[in-house]
Amino acid sequence: MGYGSVSYEPFTSMQAHLKIAEVEEVDGAFEDTPRQVKCEFEVLGYEESEDDGEEWVGWTFTDWFGFSVDKKTGDVGISKSAKAKLPNIIQAALHPDGQKVIDSGTFEPEMLKGKEVRARAVRSGKNEDGDHSRIKAESLMPKPRGSKLVPVAVAAEAEEDADFKDLPF
């Protein structure tokens, strides 16, 4: 029996509502990121969902957020760079207390589990031409409040539970 190639179409969105379903601290793949936070994201909703019938709702993908190394001391910690992914995910997921957690040195990866964020999801790779989904760090924001990104199934369930007795007929 022979096998052919398998193609993978990654999830992309200009703005996705995501839940951090799983979190794990793992060894990093590079010298400048000796430890990483591995997050599995579940797609709860996304801006383009009306165009494709919510095809990606429920889809999961994994992304990694690296700790940094202080070049002078060798200490491992959270970068202060605005472009670094780890502080951005902490600030978005733990909003409004994310920066306090970073500054106090009390961050633990498990704090992210179950939290929701919104972000731009792009293709992996430096030129966004890879075959996996990843988060664009600069686009990370706290979860949406009453946004149109709420999945249709959730909105329909809320409507079914609504109390209509106060509506004028």
Secondary structure, 3 states (H helix, E strand, C coil): CCCCCCCCCCCCEEEEEEEEEEEEEEEEEECCEEEEEEEEEEEEEECCHHHHCCCCCCCEEEEEEECEECCCCCCEECCCCCCCHHHHHHHHHCCCCHHHHHHHCCCCHHHHCCCEEEEEEEECCCCCCCCCEEECHHHCEECCCCCCCCCHHHHHHHHHHCCCCCCCC
